[in-house]
Amino acid sequence: MTHLLAVWNARIVLAAWLLLGAEVLQWTAPTRALADWPPLVAGYLALAALALDLAQRWRARDIFGLLLLSGLTAAAGSAVLFPQRALADFPLTLVTRTMGAYALTLALVLALALALSGTPRRSILGASAAAGLTWGVWAGGLSGLVSDAPSASLSLLLLTGAAALAVIGTSRWLATRTWAGISTDNLRLSWASGAFALGAFVWNLTRAVDSAALPPLPLAVCAVLAAYCALLLWFQRRGRAPTPLDRALPPVAVRWPHLAGVAALFLAGGTAGFLLSQTPASSALSGLLALAYAAYGLVWLPTVSLVLGVQGWRRLTRQRRL
């Protein structure tokens, strides 16, 4: 029972980070009705459980593994958790949002989740301020780029960000207190947790299809992209060398001054970014961010595929199989 609690606490921590990335940093949360949140919470828990299982099972060990995990979660999330935003103008938004904005944002929050599980580092403070600045600029200027995007106010921005950070801090503290004696092998999906994840995905998928937010073609394309990312993750697995997940667990005891500093700098960055988004230069700043997301969506998956292909060819050549 203790092991089960620890494992689910770890999944809750990652689910909170994924929710921060997709719902807060991409400013999707204000569009949600109260009835949306129970299936969404279950869906983010399922997504976190799947990501942890694959990271441990297939030894995601470097930046390429991180990018593939973020791409897989972005594709799955676009299909079942946030299709209204990610696939609103398919196929254009498949590149700019699913493989662009959401994949990059989830890669950043996955990296922050790993970093904040270990020994506190000063570099995280700068990263949190930069993430907050980007968030503030994006949320403040999004309504000018996306027709159905909610307009942001500074108070709503800070309240939403603070609530997400409070969930992360609380779940992180609970994970620290329950993790003793658990190994990363326990993070693999059992039959019961796998059934929960499948049920959560089906619940959200049914809601998306019923609301006409997810036609069959975008669903099929997202499934293919998620499967391709999973295939590349499987291809790069090898060895038992420690991975970033192994090094991040067990999580170190929460150092509240450091965590408070990270949260304060994130919210301060968000405030500064929002104020910048209200200046005459706001359209240029938001446009640059949208361009960066689109460029990332165009290049990251082909680049990872090429690098892993070259690495595999060299490995086979060294083994004299070619």
C-alpha positions in Angstrom: 0.0 0.0 0.0 2.9 2.4 0.8 4.5 1.6 -2.5 1.3 2.3 -4.4 0.8 5.6 -2.6 4.4 6.7 -3.4 4.0 5.7 -7.1 0.8 7.7 -7.5 2.3 10.7 -5.7 5.1 10.7 -8.3 2.5 10.6 -11.0 0.5 13.4 -9.4 3.7 15.5 -9.4 4.3 15.0 -13.1 0.6 15.5 -13.9 0.7 18.8 -12.1 3.7 19.9 -14.2 2.0 18.8 -17.4 -1.1 20.7 -16.4 1.0 23.8 -15.7 2.5 23.5 -19.2 -0.6 22.8 -21.3 -3.3 24.6 -19.3 -1.5 27.6 -17.8 1.6 28.4 -19.9 -0.4 27.8 -23.1 -3.4 29.7 -21.5 -6.0 27.0 -22.1 -7.3 26.8 -18.5 -9.6 30.0 -18.7 -11.6 28.4 -21.5 -12.5 25.4 -19.3 -15.9 24.9 -17.7 -16.1 23.5 -14.1 -17.5 20.2 -15.5 -14.3 19.8 -17.7 -11.9 19.4 -14.8 -12.7 15.9 -13.4 -12.0 14.2 -16.7 -9.1 16.5 -17.4 -7.4 15.7 -14.0 -7.8 12.0 -14.7 -6.4 12.5 -18.2 -3.3 14.3 -17.0 -2.8 11.6 -14.4 -3.0 9.0 -17.1 -0.6 11.0 -19.4 1.9 11.3 -16.5 1.6 7.6 -15.7 2.3 6.7 -19.3 5.2 9.1 -19.6 6.9 7.7 -16.4 6.4 4.2 -17.6 8.0 4.8 -21.0 10.8 6.9 -19.5 11.7 4.0 -17.2 10.9 1.1 -19.4 12.8 2.4 -22.5 15.5 4.2 -20.6 15.0 7.8 -21.9 18.5 8.9 -21.1 19.3 12.2 -22.9 17.8 15.3 -24.5 16.5 13.2 -27.4 14.5 11.0 -25.0 13.1 14.1 -23.3 12.1 15.6 -26.7 10.4 12.4 -27.8 8.5 12.1 -24.5 7.3 15.7 -24.9 6.3 15.0 -28.4 4.4 11.9 -27.5 2.6 13.6 -24.6 1.8 16.6 -26.9 0.3 14.4 -29.6 -1.7 12.3 -27.1 -2.8 15.5 -25.2 -3.8 17.2 -28.4 -6.1 14.3 -29.3 -7.8 13.7 -25.9 -7.1 16.7 -23.6 -6.9 19.9 -25.5 -8.1 19.3 -29.1 -10.2 22.5 -29.1 -7.0 24.6 -29.1 -4.3 22.3 -30.5 -6.2 21.1 -33.6 -8.5 24.1 -34.2 -7.2 24.8 -37.7 -5.9 21.4 -38.7 -3.5 20.7 -40.4 -1.7 24.0 -39.9 -2.0 23.8 -36.1 -0.5 20.3 -36.1 2.8 21.9 -36.7 2.4 25.3 -35.0 0.6 24.1 -31.8 0.7 20.3 -31.3 4.4 19.7 -32.5 5.3 23.3 -31.8 3.9 25.2 -28.9 2.7 22.3 -26.8 5.6 20.0 -27.5 8.2 22.7 -26.6 6.3 23.8 -23.5 5.9 20.2 -22.3 9.6 19.6 -22.9 10.4 22.6 -20.7 8.2 21.5 -17.9 9.5 17.9 -18.0 13.0 19.3 -17.7 12.0 21.6 -14.8 10.2 18.7 -13.1 13.4 16.6 -13.3 15.6 19.5 -12.1 13.5 20.4 -9.2 13.4 16.8 -7.9 17.1 16.9 -7.3 19.5 19.2 -5.5 18.4 22.9 -5.9 20.5 24.8 -8.5 20.7 28.5 -9.0 20.2 28.1 -12.7 16.6 27.0 -12.1 15.9 30.5 -10.8 16.8 32.1 -14.1 14.9 29.4 -16.0 11.8 30.0 -14.0 12.0 33.8 -14.5 12.4 33.3 -18.3 9.5 30.8 -18.4 7.3 33.3 -16.5 8.3 36.1 -18.9 7.4 34.0 -21.9 4.1 32.9 -20.3 3.1 36.5 -19.5 3.8 37.7 -23.1 2.0 34.8 -24.6 -1.1 34.9 -22.4 -1.3 38.6 -22.6 -1.1 38.7 -26.4 -2.8 35.4 -27.3 -6.2 37.0 -27.9 -4.7 39.0 -30.7 -3.4 35.9 -32.4 -6.2 33.3 -31.8 -9.8 34.3 -32.3 -11.3 32.1 -29.6 -8.5 32.7 -27.0 -9.6 34.2 -23.7 -8.3 37.7 -22.9 -6.1 37.7 -19.8 -6.0 40.1 -16.9 -3.0 40.4 -14.6 -5.0 39.2 -11.6 -6.4 36.1 -13.4 -2.9 35.4 -14.7 -1.3 35.4 -11.3 -4.2 33.6 -9.6 -4.0 30.8 -12.2 -0.2 30.5 -12.0 -0.2 30.6 -8.2 -2.8 27.8 -8.0 -0.8 25.6 -10.3 2.4 26.2 -8.4 0.6 25.4 -5.1 -0.5 22.0 -6.5 3.0 21.3 -7.7 4.6 22.2 -4.3 2.1 20.2 -2.3 2.4 17.1 -4.5 6.2 17.4 -4.5 6.2 17.5 -0.7 3.9 14.5 -0.5 6.1 12.6 -2.9 9.2 13.2 -0.8 7.5 11.9 2.3 6.3 8.7 0.8 9.1 7.7 -1.6 11.4 5.8 0.8 12.3 2.3 -0.3 10.8 2.7 -3.8 12.7 2.3 -7.1 12.0 3.6 -10.5 10.9 0.1 -11.5 7.8 0.6 -9.5 6.8 3.4 -11.9 5.9 0.9 -14.6 2.2 0.6 -15.3 0.5 -2.3 -13.6 -2.7 -3.9 -15.0 -4.8 -1.8 -12.6 -3.1 1.5 -13.3 -3.0 0.7 -17.1 -6.8 0.2 -17.0 -7.2 3.5 -15.2 -5.1 5.3 -17.8 -7.0 3.7 -20.6 -10.4 4.6 -19.0 -9.2 8.2 -18.5 -8.2 8.5 -22.1 -11.4 7.0 -23.4 -13.4 9.3 -21.1 -11.7 12.4 -22.5 -11.7 11.1 -26.1 -15.4 10.5 -26.0 -16.1 14.0 -24.7 -13.9 15.5 -27.5 -15.6 13.5 -30.2 -19.1 14.2 -28.9 -18.3 18.0 -28.9 -17.1 17.7 -32.5 -13.7 19.1 -31.4 -11.9 16.0 -32.8 -12.7 14.8 -36.3 -11.4 11.3 -37.3 -8.4 12.6 -39.5 -6.7 14.7 -36.8 -7.2 11.8 -34.3 -5.5 9.4 -36.7 -2.6 11.8 -37.4 -2.1 12.4 -33.7 -2.1 8.6 -33.1 0.5 8.1 -35.8 2.7 10.9 -34.4 2.5 9.5 -30.8 3.3 6.0 -32.1 6.2 7.3 -34.1 7.7 9.0 -31.0 7.1 5.8 -29.0 8.9 3.8 -31.8 11.9 6.2 -31.6 12.0 5.9 -27.9 12.0 2.1 -28.1 14.8 2.3 -30.8 17.1 4.4 -28.6 16.7 2.2 -25.5 19.8 0.3 -24.5 22.0 -0.3 -21.5 21.4 0.1 -17.8 23.3 3.4 -17.3 21.5 5.8 -15.0 18.9 8.0 -16.7 17.8 11.5 -15.7 14.7 9.8 -14.1 17.0 7.5 -12.0 19.0 10.5 -10.9 15.9 12.6 -10.0 14.5 9.8 -7.8 14.2 9.6 -4.9 13.3 13.3 -4.7 15.4 15.3 -2.3 13.6 16.9 0.7 11.7 20.1 -0.3 13.7 23.2 0.4 10.9 25.7 0.8 13.0 28.9 0.4 14.4 27.7 -2.9 10.9 26.6 -4.1 9.4 29.9 -3.0 12.1 31.7 -4.9 11.4 29.7 -8.0 7.7 30.4 -7.7 8.2 34.1 -7.0 10.5 34.6 -10.0 8.1 32.7 -12.2 5.2 34.9 -11.1 7.4 38.1 -11.4 8.4 37.1 -14.9 4.7 36.5 -15.7 3.9 40.0 -14.4 6.7 41.6 -16.5 5.7 39.6 -19.6 2.0 40.6 -19.2 2.9 44.2 -18.8 5.1 44.0 -21.9 2.2 42.4 -23.8 0.1 45.6 -23.2 2.7 47.9 -24.8 2.7 48.9 -28.5 5.3 46.2 -29.1 3.0 43.4 -28.0 2.0 42.2 -31.5 5.7 41.9 -32.5 6.6 40.0 -29.3 3.6 37.6 -29.6 4.4 37.1 -33.3 8.0 36.2 -32.6 6.8 33.6 -30.0 4.4 32.2 -32.6 7.2 32.0 -35.2 9.5 30.3 -32.7 6.8 27.7 -31.9 6.2 27.1 -35.6 10.0 26.7 -36.3 10.4 24.3 -33.4 7.4 22.3 -34.7 9.0 22.0 -38.1 12.5 21.0 -37.2 12.6 19.0 -33.9 11.2 15.7 -34.9 13.1 15.4 -38.3 16.3 16.4 -36.5 15.8 13.8 -33.7 15.0 11.1 -36.3 18.1 12.0 -38.3 20.4 12.0 -35.3 19.1 8.7 -33.9 19.3 7.1 -37.4 22.9 8.2 -37.7 23.7 6.9 -34.2 22.1 3.5 -35.0 24.0 3.2 -38.3 27.3 3.9 -36.5 26.5 1.4 -33.8 25.7 -1.3 -36.4 28.8 -0.4 -38.3 31.0 -0.8 -35.2 29.4 -4.2 -34.7 30.2 -5.1 -38.3 26.6 -5.8 -39.1 26.7 -3.6 -42.2 
